[in-house]
């Protein structure tokens, strides 16, 4: 597979919105969630990612409803969410609105009572005593054995079902690095032959770009959180970004996020992790080269950890608190070639311990981003750069400015400024 030509065109400049069906509505169904699609379309969402939709195993289930990631079949849907017909209708509604839908695919393990445990027990890893086992400490799942050719064929057939019969547009592959790379390469070749798909990997091993378009920016998220908590300096964050730039092939990218289903439930909301700078970091995720992820409820400034194994629904406000915030960022990515495809340069300034300052340029378009991501009060900075000179509109205030090549800026703690050049 040509690593430079794998990405589908509609993923360029796009964003991903992760949907937790269980917690999204009181009903927790596909049909109930579908009522939110027009709002998400208006917000600028391009790619809908559904957490696993497959049925959840009952044996060794955790708490009342169990983990989405412990499936009992790869070709059915969780009856709590609805039916296969309901799912297919949801995919069609997404497409009618001009968006795309990908599903979470858990290929490393299944629940203890997946039907393969009885039909093909040889497809599973066994311990020294011949029992099903799992190597990561997850008690509700058991590992699959990719040394078995039959398993590989069956897994690919199951993936193809969702593409061919349900009409999905791609996969977010859970813990992708735990599954052999050559399997993903073969799976992609087979599924992309049905229709070109978008492939997102929960993985940071660069060789997996051979099979995937986008990989996680876990390392960035961890160091940015440590910086926010005073455990590291901003230089470490910059070094990670430089490392990504060196190791990300052309036409590939990283997924940037301040929250997701794991982070929210186990490590805390973005407000617990980033405090007053949470929105500044959200601006970063939506403007830095890569792909931004928004998790269910982030546009509502959700400040609670959602339970993972039981019902704990989101409380929606209408309109959602940050609808306009994300709409402006996503529309900027859509319309401005400098952000979507231009060159990005991270500046060194006298306030490098508090600020991230970077500029995009393509043709005559320029976008400047200034973020105070330190939880240490206001910061002042002088920018002296030829690209600064010109007329700009501030993305959030919509005020117009004329800058010279040397300007002074002051940003309060957590403040974010985005200036888009006016032609």
Residue, then its C-alpha position, 0 to 999 in steps of 0.5 A: x500500500x502506498x503510504x502517501x495515497x491512502x487517505x480519503x480526500x474527505x478526511x483532509x482538514x476534517x475533525x472527529x466527534x466521538x459518540x458515547x451512545x449509552x450516555x448521550x441520551x436518556x434512551x441511549x439508542x441510535x434513534x435518540x442520538x440521531x436527533x442530535x445530528x443536525x446540531x452536530x452538522x451545524x457545529x461543523x462536525x465532519x466524522x462521527x465516531x461511534x464507540x463499539x456498537x457490538x453486543x457486550x458479553x455477559x460472562x465476567x461483565x463489569x458492573x451493570x452494563x459492562x464494557x463496550x470493548x468486551x463484545x460477544x459478536x462482531x456482526x450484531x449490534x448491542x440490543x440496548x442501542x437498537x437494531x441493525x436496521x436502526x444502525x443502518x438508518x443512522x448511517x444513512x442520516x449521517x450521509x444525508x447531512x454530508x458527514x461520515x461515520x466510522x465505528x470502533x473496532x476491537x480486534x485484540x480481544x473479545x468478551x468471555x462468551x463471544x460465540x467464537x469461544x465455542x465455535x473456534x476456541x483455537x482462535x484464542x490465546x491460551x495459558x500454560x493450562x490451556x485456559x483462555x487468558x489476557x495479558x493486559x490485566x482486563x478481566x472481562x476480555x480474552x485475547x485472540x491469537x493472530x497466528x491462526x489464519x482462520x481468525x484473520x479471515x473471519x475478522x476481515x469478513x466481519x469488518x467487510x460486513x459493516x462496510x458492505x452491508x451497513x455503509x460505514x466510512x471507516x474504522x477507529x481501531x482500538x489498541x491497534x498496536x496489540x494486533x500485528x501490523x500485517x493483519x491491518x494492512x491486509x484488512x485495509x486492502x480488503x475493506x478499501x476494495x469495497x469502498x475507500x475508507x478512513x482508518x484511525x489507530x489508537x496507537x503511536x508506533x510510526x510503522x503502523x502508518x503503513x495501514x492507518x491514516x491517523x494515529x493518536x497523539x497520546x504522548x502530546x496529551x500526557x506531556x501537556x497535562x503534566x505541564x498544566x499541573x506544573x510537573x514539566x515545562x513547555x519545552x517538553x511539549x514543543x519537543x514532542x511536537x517536533x518529534x511528531x513533525x519529523x516522524x509523520x509521513x506526508x498525507x498522514x497525521x495525528x489525532x489531538x484531544x483533551x478528552x475522550x472516553x478513557x480520559x474522561x472516565x478514568x483520568x478526569x475531564x479536561x477541566x480537571x486536567x487543564x483548569x483555566x487553560x482547557x479552552x486554549x488547549x482545545x484551540x490548539x487541538x483544532x488548529x495545530x496540524x493534525x486532526x482534532x477530536x471532540x468527545x461527547x459533551x465537550x461542546x456542552x462544557x461537561x464537567x463530570x466524569x461519566x461512568x464507564x460500565x453503567x448508565x450516567x447520561x449527559x445533561x444537555x443545554x440548548x444551545x450547547x455552551x461551546x457550540x459557537x466556539x467549536x463551530x468557528x474553529x471547524x469552519x476555519x479549518x474548512x475554509x482556510x487553505x493556510x490551516x488545512x494545507x499550509x506550512x506551520x511554524x512554531x515561534x520562539x518568543x520571550x514568553x516560551x514558558x507560558x505561550x504557544x505562538x505559531x503561524x500558518x502560511x499558504x499563498x497569501x493566506x496567513x493565520x496567527x495563533x497565540x495561546x496562553x497555556x500556562x496556569x500562571x496568570x497573564x503573559x506579554x510578548x513581542x512578536x517581530x516577524x515579517x509575516x505579521x504585517x497586514x490586516x487580520x480578523x480575530x476569529x472569536x471577537x470578529x474585530x479587525x486589526x492592522x498589524x506591523x511586523x512588530x507588535x506587542x500582545x498581552x494574554x490573560x491566563x487561558x486566553x486564546x487569540x486567532x488572527x486570520x488574514x483579510x485579503 
